[in-house]
């Protein structure tokens, strides 16, 4: 019985591994970061006047951007909308249409050009962004890179900024509405349909591995409980089982005389 239970558990474990390997449900985020200049994780060897963050939608007017140097102080000095540019690689996003997520490809990046006042030292720099997409969803993240260029002096009278995001922006970002309320009319003109729409994500926004993992856990528990409750097989006739190859026990003392003495054959004399 043990080998049956072990095989069942192994099959269930294999099903769980396969379900985890399946692609996750599509994300519904809009207006995401498509690319940046410099790219995250790269090395910059000369001072840049601006850092470009390119989104699939035009950033909100009250979007918030920062650039922090190795010592933790900010070096950004405001931002502005730049000229859109064609992306080297299209970005795919999803929109809910009639209860189904449909993909859209974006070929144009809409920039936020963040001015860098100076480069005080070599090391890790981090640019952060917070904006709200056209459907009201928050778009936030970071771009980190390594600066190995020469140090530059701060402008005269420079003071590191300490301002935070606009309260209205924070209110919008914290009160993100559902993507299902977005009509197709709000899609940017740059969006084009993708080749094939994927399956819609599971209801309730649960991760895709939760359902198969729950099924494997329940079925495995039932198999183990059933194995433990199964009674052991008893030999027929009520007789106790004896080892294979053992000689049968004598019945009613057939090999012994009355009184418990052993019966021996009579010895015959030689004639």
N, C-alpha and C positions, 0 to 999 in steps of 0.2 A: 504493500500500500504506500510505503514511503516513496518508492520511485515514481509512482503515479503523481503524488502530490508535488514532488520536486520538478517533474516534467511540466506540470501545469503552471507552477510558479515561474519556471523559466520562460514558458511561452508568454505569460502575462508581462514579464519583465521586458521581453523582446518587443512586445506591442507598445509598451511605454516608451522605449528608446526610439522606435519608429515615429511615434506621435510627436516626440520632442524634436525630431529631426525635420519635421514638416515645416514649411515656411510659416512665419507668424502672420497674423491678420494684418491687413494694410493699415497704416497710420492715417489719420484723417487731418493731420496738421496742414495748415495753409500758410503761404507767405514765408516759408522756411528759408534759411540761409542756403544759397546755392553754391557760392564760392567766395573767396576772399583774396585780398592782396595785402600782405603775404598770406600764403596758405598756412593752415595750422600745422605745427610740427616741423616747419622749415627753418632754415638759418638765414638771417638777414645780415648782409655785410656792409651795407652803406645806409646812412640815415635817410629815412623817408619823410617827406613833408606830410603825407596823408596815408591812412590805412583805409582800404576800400572793402566794404562789406556788401555783397550783392545778394539780394533777395528775389524770390519769385514774384513778389508784389512790391509796390512802392512803399517804403516804410512810412509809418504814421508821422504826422507833423510833430507830435510830442514824444517821439521815440527817444530813448535814453541810451547813450553810448559812453563808455569809459575806456581808457588805456592806462594800465598800471605797470610801473617799472619794477626792476628787481628789488628795490628797497621798500616797495609797498605804496609809494606815493604815485598819484596820478600825473600823467603828462599830456592828457588830451586837452584840446582847446576848441571845443565846439565841433559841429558837423553840419553838413549840407547835402542836399540831393545832387547826385552827379548825373552824368549822361548814361542812359542804359546801354548795355553792350550784349552782344550775342554770346551765349554760353558755349564753351567748348564741348560740354556734355549736357544734354537735356536733363532736367530734373522732373521726376514723376511725383505727383500729388494725387489725392483722392477726394472726391466729393460725393455726398449722399444724394442720389437721384432716385426717387420712387422706391425708397427703402433699400437700395443697392448702392454699394460704393463703386463709383466709376473712376478710372484713372484719367489724368490729364498730363500731358507733357508740356513743360515750360522751356522755351529756348532763349529767353531774354532774362538778364539779371538787372535788377533795379538797385542802384547803389546808395549807400550812405557813406559819404567820404568824411572820415574822422580825422581832424587835424591833430598832428603831434607837435607839441611846442618845442620839445628838445629830447635828446637821448642822453640821459645823465650817466649811464654806465652800461657795460656789457652784461648780458644775462637774459633771464626769461622775462618776456613782456606778455601781458594778457589783455586782450580787448574783449569787453563784454557788451552785449546788446539786449535791449528789451523794447519790443514794439507789439502792436496788436494788428492782426491780419484783418482782411475785409469782412470776415465772418465773425469777428470778435474774439478769436482765439489768441492767446498769448504766444508770442514768439520770443524766446530767450535762449541765450547760450554764450559760449566763450570761444575765442580763437587765441591760441597760445603759440608763440614762436620764440626762437632764440636769436638775440641780437649780438653780433660780434663785430660791429663796425666801430668807428671812432666816436668818442663822447662829444656831445655838443652842449654849448652853454645855453642856459635858460634866457628867454627874452628879458629885457629890462623891466623891472617891476613885476616879474612873473610871480604868481601865487597859485599853487596847486589847487584845482577845483575840489570842492567838497559837496557839491549839490547832488541830490538824489533824484530818482524818477519823479515825474509830475504826479501829484495825487490822483488826478483823473486817469492817468495811464495805469497806475497801480490798481485803481478800482476796476477798470476794464479787464486787466490781466487776471485779477483774482476772481472776477465773476464771469468766467468763460462760459458762454452758452454752448448748446449742443450743435454739432456740425450738420445735423439733419435739417436744421432750419434754413440752410443756405440754398437759395434758388439758383438755377443755372444762369439767370440773368446777371448775377453778381460775379461770374467768372471773368477773369481778365481776357482780353481779346487775344493775348499771346498763347493761351492754353489751347492745345489740340488733343483730340482723343488718342489714346494709346492703342496698341494693336489688339489686346484682349483684356477685358476687365476681369479682375480676380474675384474670388468668392467673397461675400460680405463677411465681416468679422462677427464673432459670437456675440449674442445679446448680452447687455450689461457690462461690456468692456472688460470681461475676464480674460486673463492670459490664455492662449490656446492650449497650454498643457494641463490646465486645471481639470477639465472634463475627463480626458483619458486617464489621468493619474487617479482621479476619484474612482473611475470604473475598475481599474486594475486593483486598487486597494480593497474595494468592496468584494470583488470576485475572489481575490486571494484569501481574504478573511473567511468567506463562506467555505472555500475548499478546505482550509485548515481545520475549521470547526467541524465540518462533516467528517473529516478523517479521524479526528479525535473521538467523536461520538460513535463510530462504527464498532459494534461488538466483535470480539475475537471469535473465530470459527472454532466450534467444539467438535470433537470426533463423534461419529455416529455410534449409537448403542450405549452411550454413557461410559464406555470403557476408557481408562486413562491411556493417553498416547504413550507408546514405548519407542525407544530409539530404533532406527532402521538397522536390521541385521541381528537384533537381539533374539535370543531363543525364547520360545513361549514358556510361560510358567506352567508347571504341572498342575493338574486339576485333582482336587479331592485327595491329595496325598497318594497318587497312583504309584509313585516310585518308592513309597515307604510302607512298612508294615504297621499294623496296629500297635500302638504303644510307642511309636516314634523310632523303632529300630529299622535299620536299612536292610532290605532283602537282598541276600547274596545268592548267586547260583551255586547249587551243590557240586562239589568236586568229585569227579569220577576217577576211580582208581584204574591204574593200568593193568590190563589183563595179561 
